[in-house]
Amino acid sequence: MYTFELPSGLEIELREMTGTEEELLTNQRLIRSGDAVNRVFANCILRIGEKDEVGTTDVLDMLSGDRLFTLVRLRQVSLGDEVELAPVCPNTACRAKNRIVVNLSDLPVTSYAEERDFMFTLPASGSKVRFVHLDGHKEKRLAQMQEPNISSAMMIRILEIDGAAPSKKTLTEMSMRDRTALRSEMLRVDAGIDTNIECECESCGTRIRTKLEAEPSFLFPGVRL
């Protein structure tokens, strides 16, 4: 068994993934419903803090930074520290495959502060926005949306704007200046493990940006999906 400290400060105990979890991660029905990773977590997390009977609700209660950290550590204990990525160059005239080796132990981790509820004053309108961190419940709701967008990703974290519940109209009519400032503030208070990967294409020099967890070889090395 493997023990780690989450970005939120809680201790977590994991077991390695098996073929059962691999099947869950490739189940298209579970992927569409947003339940694939949650089922894997419920299987492989043996303890969170003092809680040693972990179920679906417990893994959905986890903050998103803790959840991504857990996914990375699960991959690490199940398949090793190194991940060999093969990102494709975004330059349409090139499209070359590149080889990058990432050591999961080297990924920077940021801890959460004690606060879980935040108030932010929008710079243009002066409105006061109360928001919270993203967690598993909100991630699942986003995954189930047919067409999630920037507004829905913001609104799902907002509790109120000037004391009233947020609406799609409120978010779409908000000025770009206020929306940008609010997203920056949400990003500032977030925490977790940094899985952003950047490199230059070996063939043409174009900048390549990707997320570690978005690359197939992160969880399925050597398998064509």
N, C-alpha and C positions, 0 to 999 in steps of 0.2 A: 504494500500500500504506500501511497505517496502523499505527503502533507505540504501545503503551501499557504502562505498568507495572501489573502485577496487584497486588491487595491482599497477596499472598504475597511480593511483591518481585521476582518474575520478570518479564522483558520478554516481550511477546507481539506478534506481527505478524499483522495481519488483512487480508483482502481483502473487498470489498463482497459482499453477497449478490446472487444473480441469481434468475431464475425457477426454476432447479433447486432452490434452497434453499426458495423459497416452496412448491413442490410437496411437498418433504419435510416442511415444517412443517404441512401440511394433510393428510398421509397418515394416515388413522385407524389403520391397522395399526401404523405406526411410533409413533404417539402412545400407543397402548395398551401397546406393549412398552417404552416409555420410551426409544426410540432416535431419535426425530425430531430433537431438539436435538443429540444426539451426532453424528448424520450431518452436520448443518449445521456443527458445530464442526470435524469432520474435514475438511470441504471448505474452510472459510473461514479456519482458523488455519494460517498458513504457517510459523510458528515459535513455539516456547515455550522461552524461555531460549536455550540453545545448540543445541537440537534443531530442525532444519529439515526433518525428515521426520515429520510429525505424523499419527498414526493413531488408531483408535478407543480403544485402550488408553491412549494418552497423554491424550486428552480425559477419559476416565473417571478417570484418576489425579488430575485437577485437583480442588482443594478447591472446595466448593460456593460459597463467597464469590467465588472467582476465576471460576467458571463463570457466575454471575449477572452479574458485572461484564463478562465477555466478551459475554454476550448483549445487555446494554445498549449496549455500545460497537459491536457489530455492527449493531444497529438504528440507532445514531447515524450511522455512516459510510455506511450503505446508504440511509437515508430522511431523515436530517436530525436536528438537535438537538431540535426541538420535537415533542411528542406531544400531540394533542388528545384528551382522554378525555371519555366521556359516561356516567359512572356513574349508575345508577338509584338513587333514594332508597329506603332499606330500609324506610321507613314505609309499611305496606300501605295506609294511607289516602291516601297521596300518590303514590308511585311515579313521580315526575317525573324526567326526564332532566336531568342537569346538565352544564355545559360547563366543563372544566378544561384549561388549557394548562400542560404541564410541560416545562421545559428540562432535557434529560438532563445537560448540563454542570454543572447546579446540584446534582445529587444528591450527598449526602455519602458519602465513601468512608472506611472504617476499615481500617487495615492489620493483617495477622496478626502476632502475636508469633512468636518463633522456635520456641516449644514446639509439639509436635504430639501429645503424649501427656500426659494430665492425670489427677491423682489428687484425689479429693474425698471428704471425710468427711461422711456424711449426719448432719444435726443431731439427729434423733430416735433412730435405731437405733445410730448410731456406726459403721455399716458403711463400708468404704472402697471407693469406686467408681473404677475406671480406665476412662477413655473417650477417644475421639479425635474429630477433626473429621468432619463429613459430607463425602463426596466423590462423584464421579460414579458409582462402583460402587454405593454405598449408595443414592443417588438412584434408580438404575435398579431396584434390588431393591424399593424402596418403591413405585415406579410400577407394578411388576408384581404387587403384592399386591392381592387382590380387595377386601379391606376394611382398608386401612391405618388405624391408630388412634394415639393418643398413646403407648401402650405400645410399639408396634412402632417408632415413630419414635425413641423413646428407646433401646430395646434395640439397634437397629442400630448405635448409636454406642458401646455399652458393650462393653469387652473382658472385664472381670471385676468381680465383686462379692465382696470378701473372698477373693480368689484363685480363685474359681470362675466358670465361664462363666455369663452371665445366662440366665434362662429366662422364658417368659411368666408362669409362676406367681410367680417372684421379683418381677417388675415389678407384677403386679396386686395382690400382697399387701403391697407397699411402702406405707407410710403416705402420705397426701396431703401432709403436711408435708415428708417426705423427697423425694417426687416433684417437688413445687414447687421445693424448694431445688436439686435436681439440674438441672431444666430451666433455672432461673435461672443456674446456673453454666455450663451449656452455652452459653446465650445470651451470657453475659459474655465467654467466650473466642472466640466467633465473630467473623468480620470480613467485609468485603465492601462492597457498595454498598447504600444504604438506598433501597428502592423502595416504602416505605410511603407512601400518599397519604391525606391527611385533608382534609376540607372540610365546609362546612355546605350542606345542600340550599337552593338558591335560592328554592324555593317554601315550604317549611315550617320550615326551620332545623334539621332533624334532622342529626346528625353522620353523615357518610359516611366509611367506612374501606375502602380497597381496596389491592391490590398492583398496581403499574404493569404487571407482566408478565401479570397476570390479565385485563387489559382487552383486548378484541379489537383495538382501534385501535393498540395498542402495536406489533404486527408487521404488522397489516393495515389501515392507515388507508384509510377510504373504501370498505371491502369489507364486505358483510353476510355473516356466516358462519352 
